Amino acid sequence: MAAANFPGIAGKGPWLPRVARVFQPETLEGSDGMTEAIQHILVVDDDAGLRDLVMRYLAGNGFGVAGAGDAGGLRRHLASHPVDLILLDIMLPGEDGLSVARGLREHGGPPVIMLSARGEAVDRIVGLEVGADDYLAKPFDHRELLARIRAVLRRGRVAAPAGRLFRFGPCVLDRERRRLTRNGEAVPLSGAEYALLKAFTEHPEQILSRDRLVDLLRGYDRSPFDRMVDVRVTRLRRKIEPDPARPVYIRTVRGEGYLFTPDGAVA
């Protein structure tokens, strides 16, 4: 059966045979003959057919995969298995995906890509606001899903040279360990929040337009109605600014973009 016949996935794709278990290898031989760690993805969706299809497609593309049908199954899996990224449907039975994503972000969980049949801009903004790293509306093309997964995972692997600490105000960003502290206390960051802060620290005292930030963050579409950059800036300000309503580190330059001022100077 073609992928196009499954609700939630659009476009033609490879025929994927039904299997009882998904292949979940631990290592993969790279082009240089070295073994590479397999990245593990947890697919959380109460639609068993779609979940199984996505799992088998991702397994066929070299990922270790597992599935869960609700928030309880997700938490049980996280308690005993490594997970590098979660595909999370919003409309779950019981606790919904938005609540789950918020909890994962508060506890420093793995990156999250939200999946939903509700593709309106407001739904995307809410999903990003609660902590998702990306958002994909159903029905989606399996190739776009794969591209977005790789983009989010790629951002998570990027690290600056060893010992590269960036200090501003009471905050210290360790760009090797991808760790932010404020007054010595760890501040949890999503993958997208880290990528945004890293972009700002690499371009201090420079006005960065939204288009430029999209280029630096990679992996996102450029819809002129998409406020995901603004949403991420708002979330980041809540974590680093003394008063998010009156930012001194990430300032808005009207009509141009954003300006990162490490010394917290107010114009």
N, C-alpha and C positions, 0 to 999 in steps of 0.2 A: 504494500500500500504506500502511495506517495505521501511525503510529508505534508503536502498541500491539503490532504484529506483530514488532517488532524486539526481540530479547532485550536487556535492560538498560534499556529505557525503558518506563515504565508509563503507563497512561492514554491517552486519545485526544488526537491532535494533528493539525496540518495535514498534508496529503499533500505530500510533498517530492519533486519530480522528481529522478531521477538525473542528475548532471551530470559532465562530464569534469574540469572545473576549478571550484574554488570562487572566487566573486567576492571579491576582496580590495582594496577601494578604499582610498585614502589619506586622503581627507577626506570629510566629510558635511555637508550644509547643515543648520544648526539652525533652530529655529522663529523665531529673530531674524534670519535671513538670513545669519548669520556661518557660516563653515566651521569644523567641529570635527575634530580629529584622530581617525581611526579607531583603536580599541583592538584590539590583535592578540592572539589566543588560539591557543595550540598544543595540539592534542588528541593525547595520546599513549596509544594503545591498540592491542593486537595484533589485536583483532577489527575487521577492515576494514569490515564492514557497519555496525557500531555507530559506528565512528569517522566514516565517511562521513555517516551520518545526523546525528550531532551537529554535524559541521562545516557541513552545509548548513542546519541549523536555526539555528545561530549566525550564519551569513552572512546569512540571511534577516532577522535581527534587528539588522543593522547592524555586525557585527563583521568585522574581517579575520581569516581563519582559515587554519590550515595543520595538517597531520597528520603523525604519525610512528608507527611500529609498535614501536619499541624504544628503549632508552637511547641507542644510537649515532645513530639518526635524530634524536632530540631534541637531542643535542649539536651535530650538524652544522647543524641549523637555527638554534640559538642563536648559533652562531659567525658567522652572516652575515645574520640577520634580527632586527628588533626584536620582542620578545614582552612583553606586559603581564601575561599570566596563563597558567598551564599547567594543563590538565586531565590528571591523571596516573593511569593505572590501576595498581593494585598488582601484579597478576599479569602481569608482562611476561616475555617470553622472555629468558634470559640474566640480566642485572642487573635485580633486581626494583625496583618503584616505591618501596619504602621506602628502599632504598639511594640511588636517584636523588634522592629528596626531601632526604635528609640532605646529599648533596653540593651540591645547589642552595642549601640554606640556609647551609652553611658558606662558600660563595663569594658570598653576597649575591645570589642569583638572584631571578627574578620570583616573585610569589605563586603558590601551588600549591593546587589543590583536588584531593584524592585521590578516586578512584572505585574501588569494589570490590564484588564480589558477597558479600564477607564483611562483614556488617553488625553483628557482635557488638560490644558495648561495648569489649571489650579491643582489638579491631582498630582501632576509632576512636581509642582513646587512644594506641596505638602510632603510628598515622599522624600524629596531632597532635604527639606527643612528638618525632618525628624532624624536624619543621619544617613540616608542612602548615598552611595557613591555614584550611582547612575540609575536611570529609570527607562524601561522599555515597555511600550504599549503593545498589547495583543490586538490583532495577530501580528507576529513579527517574523521577519525572514531569518532563517537559522544562521545565515552567513553574517548578518548584522549582530545577532546575539554573540556569535563567536568572536567577532571583532571587538565588541564592547568588553567582553570578558578579558580578552588579552590586553586591552588598553588599561583596564583597572588593575590587573595583575602587574603589568609593566610599570605603572606608576609606583606600585608598592615595592618593586625591586630596586628602583633608582635610589642610589645613596651617594652622598658626596664623599670626597676623600677623607681618610681617617683623621680624627681629631678636629674636624671642622665644626666648631661650636659658634653659633651666632647668638649674641646677647643683645637684648633690647629691653629696657626697663627692668622689671622683675623677672623677665622670661629668658630662658635659654633653650635654643633649638639645637639639638644634636642631630646633624644632618647625616651622620653615619648610622646611628641607631634609630633614626626616625622617631625621636622622643622629644617632647616638649615638657619643660617644667616651668612652674610659676611660683616664685618664693620657695623654691625647693620641692614643691609638690608636683607630682606627675599630672599632666593634663591630657586626657584621652583625645586623640585626633582620629577622624576617619581618614581613609586613604586620600580622598579628594581634598580634605582640609589640610592635610600635610603637604600635598602637592601645591596647593595655593599658597600656603605660608612659605614654602621653600622658594616658589617663584618670586614672591615679594622680597625675601631676604637676598636673593641673587640679583635683584634690581632695585636696591634702595635709592630713595630720592629720585626715582624716575616715574613719570606718569605712565601707567599701563592702561591702555584702552581695553574694553571688554573683548574685542576681537583678538588683541595681543594675548590676553590671558587665556582665551580659548586655545590659541596656538601653543602656549606654554603648557597647558594642562593636558592637551591631546585627548582624542577619543570622543569628543562631543560634537554633535551637529551644530550648525550655525543658524538655527531659526531665529529671525529677528524678534520673535515674540517670546523667546526662551530666556527666562530670568535666572537660569541656574548659577551664573557667575555671581549675581547679586545675592542670591540665597546663600551661597557658600561664604561670601564676604560677611554677611550678617551673622552666620553661625560662628565664623572665626572671631569676629569682634567680641562676641559674648565670652569667648575663652581667654582673650588677651588684653582687652581694653579695661581700664579702671571704670569707665562709664561707657557702655556700648552706644548709648544715645548721643554721646559727645566724643567720638573717637579721636585719639591723638596719634595712634600708630598707623592705622589704615584709614586714610582720609579720602573723601570723595571730592574729586575735582569736577565741578559741574560741566557737563557737555564734553568731557575728555576721558574720564576714567577714574582710576584709583592711584593714590600716591602713598607709598610706605615710608614713614619717617621713623627710623629706629630710636632717635633720641626723644621722641614724643613731643616735639616742638609743635606748637599751635601757631598757624599763620595769622 
